[in-house]
Each structure stands twice: as structure tokens, then as C-alpha cells.
Amino acid sequence: MRNGAVSQVKAAMIWCPFGDTATAEAIAAVLVEEGLVACANIIPAITSVFRWQGEVQRASEAGALFKTTQKLLGPAVERLVSLHPYDTPAIIGWHADHAAPATLDWLSAQTAPLEE
């Protein structure tokens, strides 16, 4: 923040797996362009082991970690649900307990139009 002001922004994160990197990148771009998240880190190769329709399954997926603010966490998750191609996407959001002041300033600058 400027002039020594303390940021009122609080950070939040969202984790979500995707079927492939291209889908993760495309959806991340929409969320960033819409100002719902400031950034997405795409992890191109993860192996998921999960129970689906009564059976243990394995899948190669791409993971995405989205950085946003606590105020935008709900709207960002809702938009992610609407964009995600899975019938039941595993989308988990949480409030970050701590973040560097410069990170909070950056989050605020990237999402400010929606937070006003």
C-alpha cells in the first residue's frame, strides 16, 4: 500500500484439478481476465487417485492453484464451477492465514475493480 497504509485485503486460495493443461490454462485466463483471481499456477502433471462411482480410479490431471482475495473467493469458485468441464469438479477454496504485504497489495491491484 502507498504511504505506509495497511492493506485491508485478505488473501484466499483455490485448488482445482483439470483433465489437461490446455483446459486449466484456458479457464485460468478467463478468471484472470474477469478479475476474479490475480494469478493461477498450473501444475502440468499430477496423478489423482480417487473413488468415483464406487470404484478406486486413477487419472493423469493438471492442477491449478488460484490466488484471489477473501471477498472474491465465493464468486471465483462459482465462476470456476460454471466453466469447469467435469460433472463434479473438485474445487476447494480457503482463506490464507498469512501473506506478505507486497502480495496483498498486488492481489488488491489485480482484483480491485471487482472489490469496490
N, C-alpha and C positions, 0 to 999 in steps of 0.2 A: 504494500500500500504506500501511497505517497505521504510525505510529511510525517512519517512515524505513526500513522494511524494503524490501528489494529484491525485486521480483516475480520469481517463478520461471517464470511463464507466458511462453511464446514465441508470437508471432503466426503465423498462416498465412492464406492467401487461396485462394479457389476461383473460377474463371471458368467460366461456362456460358451458352450461348445457348439461347433458348426460342422456340417458334413465335409466341408473343404475350405481351403484358404480363400479361394475366389469369393465364395459366398460371405465369409467373415469380413473380408475387405470391403465388399460392396455395401453390406449393411452398416459397417463401421463408418464408411464415408457418408452415408445418409444421416446417421446420428450426429456426426461432427458437423456436417453442413447445416443441419437443423438447429445446432447449438445445444442439443440435449446432453452431449458429452464433449469434453475437451480433447480427448485422445482415446485411442484404442491400441492396445498392444496385442498383436496377433502372434500366437504360438502355432507354427505351421504343422507340427506333428505331435499329437498326443494319442495315447491308446486309452480308450474308455472301456471299462468292464462294468456292466450294469444288468439289472434284472428288467426284462421287458416282456410283457405278455406271458409271465410265468417261467421264463427261461433266462438263464445267465447268458449274456451276449457280450461280444467284443466288437469294437469298431475303431477304425482309424478316423480321427477327427482333427479339426483345428480349433484351438481355444482362443478366446478373446477376453481380455481384461480391459474394461472401460473405466475411465476416470471422469467423474462428474461431481456435482455438489449434492448435499443432502436435500436441498429444496427440489432439485430436478431428478432425484432418484426414482420416485414413483412414475413421473411422466416418461423418463427414459426407459424404464422397464416395460411400461405399457406399449411404447412405440416399438421396442425390440420384439415383444411378443407378436405384434401385428406384422412385422417384417420377416420373422423367422420362418423358414420353410418346414421345420419339424412340426408334427401334430402336437407333441408335448415337449417343447424345448425346456431344457434345464437352465433356468435363468435365476441367478441368486445375487441379490444386492445387499449391501451392508454399509453402515456408517463407519467411516475411518476415524479411529480414536485420535490419531495424531497426524499432522502433515507439516512440512516445512513452510514457513511464512511465504517464501517465494512461490511455492507450489500453490498455495491458497490464492495468492494474487493472480497467478496465471489461470487457475480454474475460473476465478471471477471474471477475468478479462475475456475468456473464451465463451463463457455462458451468460455473461451479463445481460444481453438483450432479453433473454427469457426470464431472468430473475427479477427484473424491475416490476 
